[in-house]
Amino acid sequence: MMSHSIFKSITLACILLGSILYTLPNFYGEQPAVQLKAKVGQSLPSDLNQTIQTELTQHKIASHLISTQPNMLLIGFKHTTDQLKAQSILRRALPDLTVALNLASQTPPWLRILGAQPMKLGLDLRGGVHFLLDVDVKSAIQTQLKQDAKTLNTALNEQGFKVIAVRTQPDHHLQIQLPGTALTEALRAQVKKTLPHYTHATTTHQGRLATVSILPLPDHLNQVVEYTLSQTITTLNNRINELGVSEAIIARQGRHYISVDLPGVQDTAQAKALLGKTATLRFHLVDDTLTPHAASINGAPLGSQLYHDESGHPIVLNTEPVLTGDAITYASSTRANGRPAVDIRLGSDALNFHRITQANIGQRLAVLYVNSSIQPAQNGHPRKVIHHERVISVATIQSALGQQFQITGLPNAEYADNLALLLRSGALAAPVSIIEELTVGPSLGQSNIDKGIRSLGVGSLAVILFMLLYYRLFGLIANLALVLNVFLIISTLSLLGATLTLPGIAGIVLTVGMAVDANVLINERIREELRLGTSNLMAIQAGYDRALSTIIDANVTTLIVAMILFTLGSGSVKGFAITLTIGLIASMLTAIVFTRAVVEWIYHRPAHSGAPKRLSIGI
């Protein structure tokens, strides 16, 4: 005995209305826009709106304000040409702000109040640049080992232990070399106290010397890797924001890979130059006790090292830096006496830097630019990290330097801009190499959208016609469920803020075909019951009840595969898995619940109220 539930009808009506509402923003499209954002540590000027209006009016560019926030402003334009001109004009007029191209949704305010937003489009649909970065986690681990070795060496010496050296080894362990008589339980206890995340491996004796090897625990190494990846993603985000790219997608893939998608970017050279640099600065006092020529011939003395400037001229610097790039909290390019320069602002290390420079007035201070790159494996040799170090500026300390000072002597304004950007965003935690690069033009992106919509339309139309001709009224009900299924997928993706890619569209198209499978099973079961002479109502109930287990089994097995694809796949494969999963869940709801509710409403009414006497199911 079937009963048509009013509660079920209201619930389904709410789902239908909600899916339509949250699908609607995707039909309003987007408009070209320019986003102005204050840089880190700054706020938007109070007269910004007036400045923008004046600049754009002078160049006869029509614009309108879309939204404003404490540190961000969004301006809309009718045409892309106006957008590009406005970006160029505003970058010149407002050098202290980040001016980025953007696409602003034209969703009506009443929909935005409900939280309805359009789906984001991936690179293959919108155009832009994709990079896959390989983070050299081994280098990060080795850097951490060196810090641990320095910490241990300092602690043992402070406690009066006679230690010759603490060295790092290529296979990720530390070696403590000391006289055999110094190897006591007290020393072992001090090692354990200083480095609790290490464990003793071996102890060897050679003559009067003893060598103790200690290994980092796996958890410690995992923490180093996790921190390295997290810090690298943070730094890349900062650099991309400074580059002026909105809605960039940065995601970790696997143990040491990072995927970077830059929508709308076509200048791959600039993007690669900024993303791949691990650049930072170190400030060293110049060692004037030895001429660079003598150091080139005889080598630098202990405590000093020979470097070269931009022109290749040698210069001798003290090995120990007086300041590192980690202490820099903000940097901006400027001009000093008509020459490019970079303004530097320090954090907590400013006091120590002031003290050192005050004690060395009259001496020269050099700025050392440090960058690391990865040399790919070749001719059977493994890849290796190459450190590039060059002196970019040398100046005499005229007075004690404090929290703010300038780096001068830079070759050109572009060099100063890039240096300031890299310093603001911070150094990468480990060297990275670009192992995959893909550029998608805007026209190709639009072509992919057109092809995706066309394939979805053709596939849906073929399914709709087949169901309508073969199953008549039951086919029409299945088609309505199919349309609702597509609405549910799009609205869910919009609510989740998911990014739609070409594989995602493929997942929707596949779901369209799979969505009617359940209805085909149900309809065929109903047909079998009718051929056995079962009454209409009993045939409907038996058809839905007996097909249910088969439908669930078929969809669960597909869901398992989708979960595996999502877990093990890359970005585009994950997009396919997400849309497929949402589509399968939606299809079970629409095929089992929605169609049954409609069929019950049509056929479970009394005969005198107009209920059909015969099932319109194609037999």
FIRO-422637 format. One line per 10 residues: number of its first residue (from 1); their letters; for each residue y, x, z of C-alpha. Coordinates in nm, 2 decimals. Layout:
<lopas>
NUM = a = Y/X/Z | ...
</lopas>
This chain:
<lopas>
1 = mmshsifksi = 0.00/0.00/0.00 | 0.33/0.16/-0.11 | 0.66/0.10/0.06 | 1.00/0.19/-0.08 | 1.20/0.36/0.19 | 1.57/0.30/0.21 | 1.61/0.63/0.40 | 1.43/0.82/0.12 | 1.66/0.65/-0.14 | 1.97/0.75/0.06
11 = tlacillgsi = 1.85/1.11/0.10 | 1.77/1.14/-0.27 | 2.10/1.00/-0.36 | 2.28/1.25/-0.13 | 2.08/1.54/-0.29 | 2.17/1.41/-0.64 | 2.54/1.38/-0.55 | 2.54/1.72/-0.38 | 2.37/1.90/-0.67 | 2.62/1.75/-0.91
21 = lytlpnfyge = 2.92/1.84/-0.70 | 2.82/2.20/-0.65 | 2.73/2.24/-1.02 | 3.07/2.11/-1.14 | 3.26/2.44/-1.07 | 3.06/2.61/-1.33 | 3.20/2.39/-1.60 | 3.57/2.46/-1.53 | 3.55/2.82/-1.64 | 3.76/3.12/-1.53
31 = qpavqlkakv = 4.11/3.24/-1.61 | 4.23/3.60/-1.65 | 4.40/3.73/-1.34 | 4.54/4.04/-1.18 | 4.46/4.12/-0.81 | 4.71/4.32/-0.61 | 4.57/4.47/-0.29 | 4.73/4.68/-0.02 | 4.56/5.02/0.03 | 4.39/5.11/0.36
41 = gqslpsdlnq = 4.63/5.12/0.65 | 4.91/4.95/0.46 | 5.04/4.59/0.41 | 5.19/4.41/0.12 | 5.57/4.45/0.08 | 5.77/4.15/0.19 | 5.96/4.13/-0.14 | 5.64/4.16/-0.35 | 5.66/3.82/-0.51 | 6.02/3.88/-0.62
51 = tiqteltqhk = 5.93/4.22/-0.76 | 5.64/4.08/-0.96 | 5.84/3.79/-1.10 | 6.12/4.03/-1.21 | 5.89/4.28/-1.38 | 5.69/4.01/-1.57 | 6.00/3.81/-1.67 | 6.16/4.12/-1.81 | 5.85/4.17/-2.04 | 5.83/3.79/-2.12
61 = iashlistqp = 5.49/3.74/-1.96 | 5.41/3.40/-1.82 | 5.22/3.39/-1.50 | 5.15/3.18/-1.19 | 5.05/3.25/-0.83 | 4.68/3.16/-0.76 | 4.64/3.27/-0.40 | 4.79/3.49/-0.14 | 4.64/3.66/0.17 | 4.79/3.91/0.42
71 = nmlligfkht = 4.67/4.21/0.22 | 4.59/4.06/-0.12 | 4.77/3.86/-0.40 | 4.61/3.70/-0.71 | 4.82/3.62/-1.02 | 4.68/3.41/-1.31 | 4.76/3.43/-1.68 | 4.68/3.22/-1.99 | 4.56/3.50/-2.21 | 4.37/3.83/-2.17
81 = tdqlkaqsil = 4.64/4.02/-2.36 | 4.89/3.91/-2.10 | 4.66/4.01/-1.82 | 4.61/4.36/-1.96 | 4.99/4.41/-2.02 | 5.07/4.28/-1.67 | 4.82/4.52/-1.51 | 4.98/4.82/-1.69 | 5.33/4.70/-1.59 | 5.25/4.63/-1.23
91 = rralpdltva = 5.07/4.96/-1.18 | 5.38/5.15/-1.29 | 5.61/4.92/-1.08 | 5.39/4.92/-0.77 | 5.22/5.26/-0.74 | 5.13/5.20/-0.37 | 4.92/4.90/-0.44 | 4.57/4.87/-0.60 | 4.61/4.66/-0.92 | 4.28/4.54/-1.05
101 = lnlasqtppw = 4.17/4.30/-1.33 | 3.99/3.99/-1.21 | 3.87/3.65/-1.32 | 3.99/3.36/-1.11 | 3.80/3.04/-1.09 | 3.97/2.72/-1.22 | 3.78/2.50/-0.98 | 4.00/2.21/-0.86 | 4.13/2.23/-0.50 | 3.93/1.93/-0.39
111 = lrilgaqpmk = 3.61/2.11/-0.49 | 3.71/2.43/-0.32 | 3.78/2.25/0.00 | 3.41/2.15/-0.01 | 3.31/2.51/-0.05 | 3.21/2.46/-0.42 | 3.24/2.78/-0.62 | 3.10/2.89/-0.96 | 2.81/3.13/-0.99 | 2.89/3.50/-1.04
121 = lgldlrggvh = 2.79/3.65/-1.38 | 2.60/3.97/-1.40 | 2.69/4.26/-1.63 | 2.47/4.14/-1.92 | 2.67/3.82/-1.93 | 3.01/3.94/-1.84 | 3.03/4.29/-1.97 | 3.09/4.61/-1.78 | 2.91/4.93/-1.67 | 2.58/4.98/-1.48
131 = flldvdvksa = 2.48/5.30/-1.30 | 2.17/5.39/-1.11 | 2.23/5.67/-0.87 | 1.97/5.90/-0.72 | 2.08/6.01/-0.37 | 1.96/6.36/-0.27 | 1.83/6.26/0.07 | 1.65/6.60/0.10 | 1.99/6.77/0.10 | 2.11/6.53/0.37
141 = iqtqlkqdak = 1.81/6.61/0.59 | 1.86/6.98/0.54 | 2.23/6.94/0.65 | 2.12/6.75/0.96 | 1.87/7.03/1.04 | 2.15/7.29/1.01 | 2.36/7.09/1.26 | 2.06/7.06/1.49 | 2.00/7.43/1.47 | 2.36/7.51/1.55
151 = tlntalneqg = 2.35/7.26/1.84 | 2.03/7.42/1.98 | 2.15/7.77/1.94 | 2.47/7.70/2.12 | 2.29/7.52/2.41 | 2.04/7.80/2.46 | 2.30/8.07/2.46 | 2.52/7.87/2.71 | 2.21/7.84/2.94 | 2.16/8.22/2.93
161 = fkviavrtqp = 1.84/8.23/2.71 | 1.80/8.54/2.50 | 1.76/8.38/2.15 | 1.78/8.60/1.84 | 1.83/8.31/1.59 | 1.76/7.95/1.52 | 1.69/7.89/1.15 | 1.62/7.60/0.92 | 1.31/7.61/0.69 | 1.28/7.44/0.35
171 = dhhlqiqlpg = 0.99/7.23/0.47 | 1.21/7.05/0.71 | 1.15/7.23/1.04 | 1.33/7.47/1.27 | 1.23/7.82/1.38 | 1.34/7.97/1.70 | 1.31/8.35/1.70 | 1.34/8.52/2.04 | 1.19/8.81/2.24 | 0.84/8.73/2.37
181 = taltealraq = 0.95/8.78/2.73 | 1.21/8.50/2.69 | 0.95/8.24/2.60 | 0.93/8.05/2.93 | 0.86/7.69/3.03 | 1.23/7.67/3.12 | 1.32/7.75/2.76 | 1.07/7.49/2.63 | 1.22/7.23/2.86 | 1.58/7.31/2.74
191 = vkktlphyth = 1.47/7.28/2.38 | 1.32/6.94/2.46 | 1.63/6.83/2.64 | 1.87/6.94/2.37 | 1.66/6.80/2.08 | 1.45/6.52/2.22 | 1.37/6.39/1.87 | 1.18/6.71/1.79 | 0.82/6.81/1.87 | 0.66/7.15/1.92
201 = attthqgrla = 0.45/7.26/1.62 | 0.34/7.62/1.65 | 0.41/7.94/1.84 | 0.34/8.28/1.68 | 0.37/8.64/1.82 | 0.45/8.94/1.61 | 0.49/9.26/1.82 | 0.75/9.19/2.09 | 0.90/8.89/1.90 | 0.79/8.52/1.93
211 = tvsilplpdh = 0.86/8.25/1.68 | 0.85/7.88/1.79 | 0.84/7.61/1.52 | 0.96/7.26/1.60 | 0.93/6.96/1.38 | 1.17/6.65/1.37 | 0.99/6.33/1.44 | 0.95/6.08/1.15 | 1.18/5.83/1.31 | 1.45/6.09/1.32
221 = lnqvveytls = 1.41/6.17/0.95 | 1.41/5.80/0.87 | 1.74/5.76/1.07 | 1.90/6.04/0.87 | 1.79/5.88/0.54 | 1.91/5.53/0.64 | 2.24/5.67/0.76 | 2.29/5.87/0.44 | 2.22/5.56/0.22 | 2.44/5.34/0.43
231 = qtittlnnri = 2.73/5.59/0.44 | 2.70/5.65/0.06 | 2.72/5.28/-0.01 | 3.03/5.25/0.21 | 3.20/5.55/0.04 | 3.11/5.41/-0.31 | 3.26/5.07/-0.21 | 3.58/5.25/-0.10 | 3.61/5.45/-0.42 | 3.54/5.14/-0.64
241 = nelgvseaii = 3.81/4.95/-0.45 | 4.05/5.23/-0.52 | 3.95/5.23/-0.88 | 4.07/4.87/-0.91 | 3.74/4.70/-0.98 | 3.69/4.35/-0.82 | 3.35/4.19/-0.76 | 3.16/4.52/-0.79 | 2.79/4.49/-0.69 | 2.65/4.79/-0.50
251 = arqgrhyisv = 2.29/4.76/-0.38 | 2.02/4.99/-0.25 | 1.70/5.01/-0.46 | 1.39/5.18/-0.31 | 1.41/5.47/-0.07 | 1.68/5.68/-0.23 | 1.83/5.49/-0.52 | 2.16/5.29/-0.54 | 2.25/5.04/-0.81 | 2.62/5.01/-0.90
261 = dlpgvqdtaq = 2.75/4.73/-1.13 | 3.11/4.74/-1.23 | 3.21/4.42/-1.42 | 3.48/4.45/-1.67 | 3.49/4.83/-1.67 | 3.47/5.00/-2.01 | 3.60/5.35/-1.92 | 3.27/5.51/-1.82 | 3.41/5.86/-1.80 | 3.65/5.77/-1.52
271 = akallgktat = 3.39/5.57/-1.33 | 3.14/5.85/-1.35 | 3.39/6.11/-1.24 | 3.48/5.91/-0.93 | 3.13/5.78/-0.83 | 2.94/6.11/-0.86 | 3.18/6.34/-0.68 | 3.09/6.44/-0.32 | 3.44/6.60/-0.30 | 3.60/6.69/0.03
281 = lrfhlvddtl = 3.85/6.95/0.15 | 3.84/7.24/0.39 | 4.14/7.43/0.52 | 4.09/7.81/0.58 | 4.32/8.08/0.69 | 4.36/8.36/0.43 | 4.21/8.70/0.54 | 4.48/8.95/0.44 | 4.31/9.25/0.60 | 4.12/9.31/0.28
291 = tphaasinga = 4.24/9.29/-0.08 | 4.05/9.05/-0.31 | 3.98/9.34/-0.55 | 3.81/9.54/-0.27 | 3.61/9.23/-0.16 | 3.50/9.18/-0.52 | 3.36/9.54/-0.53 | 3.23/9.59/-0.18 | 3.18/9.23/-0.06 | 3.37/9.04/0.21
301 = plgsqlyhde = 3.33/9.15/0.57 | 3.15/8.96/0.84 | 3.35/8.64/0.92 | 3.51/8.62/0.57 | 3.41/8.50/0.23 | 3.53/8.55/-0.12 | 3.64/8.25/-0.32 | 3.83/8.19/-0.65 | 4.13/7.97/-0.73 | 4.18/7.74/-1.03
311 = sghpivlnte = 4.28/8.04/-1.25 | 3.97/8.24/-1.15 | 4.16/8.49/-0.93 | 3.97/8.60/-0.62 | 4.09/8.53/-0.27 | 3.94/8.62/0.07 | 3.93/8.34/0.33 | 3.80/8.32/0.69 | 3.46/8.17/0.70 | 3.53/7.92/0.98
321 = pvltgdaity = 3.76/7.64/0.86 | 4.05/7.53/1.07 | 4.03/7.17/0.94 | 3.77/6.97/0.74 | 3.81/6.66/0.52 | 3.64/6.44/0.79 | 3.97/6.46/0.99 | 4.17/6.30/0.71 | 4.24/5.94/0.77 | 4.47/5.87/0.47
331 = asstrangrp = 4.60/6.04/0.16 | 4.84/5.94/-0.12 | 4.97/6.12/-0.42 | 5.35/6.19/-0.44 | 5.59/6.44/-0.58 | 5.75/6.73/-0.39 | 6.04/6.91/-0.56 | 5.94/6.75/-0.89 | 5.58/6.88/-0.86 | 5.26/6.67/-0.79
341 = avdirlgsda = 5.15/6.67/-0.43 | 4.93/6.48/-0.19 | 5.05/6.35/0.15 | 4.79/6.39/0.42 | 4.75/6.20/0.75 | 4.52/6.33/1.02 | 4.33/6.15/1.30 | 4.22/6.29/1.63 | 4.20/6.65/1.50 | 4.58/6.66/1.45
351 = lnfhritqan = 4.64/6.82/1.80 | 4.39/7.11/1.74 | 4.53/7.16/1.39 | 4.88/7.18/1.53 | 4.78/7.43/1.79 | 4.60/7.66/1.53 | 4.89/7.65/1.28 | 5.14/7.71/1.56 | 4.95/8.03/1.65 | 4.94/8.15/1.29
361 = igqrlavlyv = 5.30/8.09/1.17 | 5.37/8.33/0.89 | 5.01/8.35/0.77 | 4.88/8.19/0.46 | 4.67/7.87/0.46 | 4.43/7.79/0.17 | 4.30/7.44/0.07 | 3.94/7.47/-0.05 | 3.81/7.19/-0.27 | 3.44/7.14/-0.22
371 = nssiqpaqng = 3.22/6.94/-0.45 | 2.84/6.93/-0.49 | 2.63/6.83/-0.79 | 2.26/6.81/-0.87 | 2.11/7.03/-1.14 | 1.83/6.83/-1.31 | 1.48/6.97/-1.31 | 1.41/7.18/-1.62 | 1.14/7.43/-1.74 | 0.92/7.35/-1.45
381 = hprkvihher = 1.18/7.43/-1.19 | 1.27/7.16/-0.94 | 1.62/7.01/-0.93 | 1.86/7.18/-0.70 | 2.20/7.11/-0.54 | 2.49/7.33/-0.67 | 2.80/7.36/-0.46 | 3.13/7.41/-0.64 | 3.40/7.56/-0.42 | 3.75/7.66/-0.54
391 = visvatiqsa = 4.09/7.72/-0.38 | 4.34/7.46/-0.51 | 4.64/7.55/-0.30 | 4.77/7.84/-0.09 | 5.09/7.82/0.11 | 5.25/8.02/0.39 | 5.27/7.84/0.73 | 5.64/7.80/0.79 | 5.60/7.59/1.11 | 5.33/7.42/1.31
401 = lgqqfqitgl = 5.17/7.14/1.11 | 5.11/6.80/1.29 | 4.96/6.47/1.20 | 5.13/6.45/0.86 | 5.18/6.73/0.60 | 5.16/6.79/0.22 | 4.93/6.97/-0.02 | 5.14/7.12/-0.30 | 5.08/7.34/-0.60 | 4.85/7.09/-0.78
411 = pnaeyadnla = 4.83/7.12/-1.16 | 4.93/6.76/-1.27 | 4.99/6.41/-1.15 | 4.64/6.28/-1.25 | 4.48/6.56/-1.05 | 4.69/6.46/-0.75 | 4.60/6.09/-0.79 | 4.22/6.16/-0.82 | 4.23/6.40/-0.52 | 4.41/6.14/-0.30
421 = lllrsgalaa = 4.17/5.87/-0.41 | 3.87/6.09/-0.32 | 4.01/6.18/0.02 | 4.10/5.82/0.11 | 3.75/5.70/0.02 | 3.58/5.98/0.20 | 3.31/6.23/0.09 | 2.97/6.12/0.00 | 2.71/6.18/0.27 | 2.48/6.36/0.01
431 = pvsiieeltv = 2.50/6.46/-0.35 | 2.42/6.19/-0.61 | 2.31/6.21/-0.97 | 2.34/5.94/-1.23 | 2.00/5.88/-1.38 | 2.07/5.56/-1.56 | 2.38/5.43/-1.74 | 2.43/5.11/-1.93 | 2.75/4.98/-2.09 | 2.78/4.61/-2.20
441 = gpslgqsnid = 3.08/4.51/-2.40 | 3.26/4.17/-2.33 | 3.16/4.04/-2.67 | 2.79/4.12/-2.61 | 2.82/3.95/-2.27 | 2.96/3.63/-2.43 | 2.69/3.65/-2.69 | 2.42/3.67/-2.42 | 2.57/3.36/-2.25 | 2.57/3.17/-2.58
451 = kgirslgvgs = 2.21/3.27/-2.65 | 2.10/3.18/-2.30 | 2.26/2.84/-2.31 | 2.12/2.78/-2.66 | 1.77/2.87/-2.55 | 1.80/2.65/-2.24 | 1.93/2.36/-2.45 | 1.66/2.39/-2.72 | 1.38/2.43/-2.47 | 1.51/2.13/-2.26
461 = lavilfmlly = 1.55/1.92/-2.57 | 1.20/1.99/-2.69 | 1.05/1.91/-2.35 | 1.26/1.59/-2.32 | 1.16/1.46/-2.67 | 0.79/1.53/-2.60 | 0.79/1.36/-2.26 | 0.98/1.06/-2.40 | 0.76/1.01/-2.70 | 0.43/1.07/-2.52
471 = yrlfglianl = 0.48/0.90/-2.18 | 0.75/0.65/-2.27 | 0.93/0.52/-1.95 | 0.74/0.76/-1.73 | 0.85/1.03/-1.96 | 1.21/0.92/-1.93 | 1.18/0.93/-1.55 | 1.04/1.28/-1.58 | 1.33/1.38/-1.80 | 1.58/1.25/-1.54
481 = alvlnvflii = 1.39/1.46/-1.28 | 1.42/1.76/-1.52 | 1.80/1.73/-1.54 | 1.82/1.69/-1.16 | 1.60/2.01/-1.13 | 1.85/2.21/-1.34 | 2.14/2.08/-1.13 | 1.96/2.18/-0.81 | 1.90/2.53/-0.94 | 2.26/2.58/-1.05
491 = stlsllgatl = 2.41/2.43/-0.74 | 2.18/2.63/-0.51 | 2.27/2.96/-0.69 | 2.64/2.87/-0.66 | 2.60/2.79/-0.28 | 2.42/3.12/-0.22 | 2.68/3.32/-0.41 | 2.40/3.46/-0.63 | 2.47/3.65/-0.95 | 2.33/3.50/-1.26
501 = tlpgiagivl = 2.19/3.75/-1.52 | 2.01/3.71/-1.85 | 1.67/3.73/-1.68 | 1.80/3.46/-1.44 | 1.86/3.23/-1.74 | 1.51/3.32/-1.86 | 1.38/3.21/-1.51 | 1.57/2.87/-1.55 | 1.42/2.82/-1.90 | 1.07/2.90/-1.77
511 = tvgmavdanv = 1.13/2.66/-1.48 | 1.22/2.38/-1.73 | 0.88/2.41/-1.89 | 0.70/2.44/-1.56 | 0.89/2.15/-1.40 | 0.73/1.89/-1.63 | 0.38/2.03/-1.56 | 0.37/1.84/-1.23 | 0.47/1.52/-1.41 | 0.21/1.57/-1.68
521 = linerireel = -0.06/1.61/-1.41 | 0.06/1.29/-1.23 | 0.09/1.09/-1.55 | -0.26/1.19/-1.67 | -0.41/1.10/-1.34 | -0.24/0.76/-1.36 | -0.37/0.71/-1.71 | -0.73/0.79/-1.59 | -0.70/0.53/-1.32 | -0.57/0.27/-1.56
531 = rlgtsnlmai = -0.86/0.34/-1.80 | -1.10/0.28/-1.51 | -0.94/-0.07/-1.46 | -0.74/0.01/-1.15 | -0.44/-0.21/-1.08 | -0.09/-0.07/-1.17 | 0.02/-0.01/-0.81 | -0.31/0.15/-0.70 | -0.31/0.36/-1.02 | 0.04/0.49/-0.93
541 = qagydralst = -0.06/0.57/-0.57 | -0.38/0.74/-0.68 | -0.21/0.94/-0.95 | 0.05/1.09/-0.71 | -0.19/1.14/-0.42 | -0.47/1.30/-0.62 | -0.25/1.53/-0.83 | -0.06/1.65/-0.52 | -0.30/1.93/-0.42 | -0.33/2.06/-0.77
551 = iidanvttli = 0.05/2.07/-0.81 | 0.10/2.25/-0.48 | -0.18/2.51/-0.55 | -0.03/2.59/-0.90 | 0.32/2.63/-0.76 | 0.22/2.83/-0.45 | 0.03/3.08/-0.67 | 0.34/3.12/-0.89 | 0.56/3.15/-0.58 | 0.34/3.44/-0.45
561 = vamilftlgs = 0.40/3.63/-0.78 | 0.77/3.55/-0.76 | 0.78/3.70/-0.41 | 0.61/4.01/-0.52 | 0.86/4.05/-0.81 | 1.15/4.00/-0.57 | 1.00/4.26/-0.32 | 0.91/4.53/-0.57 | 1.14/4.46/-0.86 | 1.48/4.60/-0.95
571 = gsvkgfaitl = 1.80/4.41/-0.98 | 1.74/4.22/-1.30 | 1.37/4.14/-1.20 | 1.49/4.02/-0.87 | 1.73/3.78/-1.05 | 1.45/3.64/-1.24 | 1.24/3.60/-0.93 | 1.52/3.42/-0.74 | 1.58/3.16/-1.01 | 1.21/3.11/-1.06
581 = tigliasmlt = 1.16/3.06/-0.68 | 1.45/2.81/-0.65 | 1.33/2.63/-0.97 | 0.97/2.59/-0.84 | 1.08/2.45/-0.51 | 1.33/2.22/-0.68 | 1.06/2.11/-0.93 | 0.82/2.01/-0.66 | 1.10/1.80/-0.49 | 1.20/1.63/-0.81
591 = aivftravve = 0.86/1.58/-0.97 | 0.68/1.46/-0.65 | 0.95/1.29/-0.45 | 1.22/1.18/-0.69 | 1.00/1.05/-0.97 | 0.78/0.86/-0.72 | 1.08/0.70/-0.56 | 1.21/0.58/-0.90 | 0.86/0.46/-1.01 | 0.82/0.27/-0.68
601 = wiyhrpahsg = 1.16/0.11/-0.72 | 1.07/-0.01/-1.07 | 0.72/-0.13/-1.02 | 0.69/-0.23/-0.66 | 0.93/-0.52/-0.68 | 0.80/-0.88/-0.68 | 0.71/-1.02/-1.03 | 0.99/-1.28/-1.02 | 1.25/-1.01/-0.97 | 1.19/-0.85/-1.31
611 = apkrlsigi = 0.92/-0.59/-1.23 | 0.73/-0.49/-1.55 | 0.37/-0.62/-1.56 | 0.24/-0.32/-1.75 | 0.30/0.05/-1.70 | 0.49/0.21/-1.98 | 0.30/0.54/-1.98 | 0.19/0.58/-2.34 | -0.14/0.39/-2.34
</lopas>
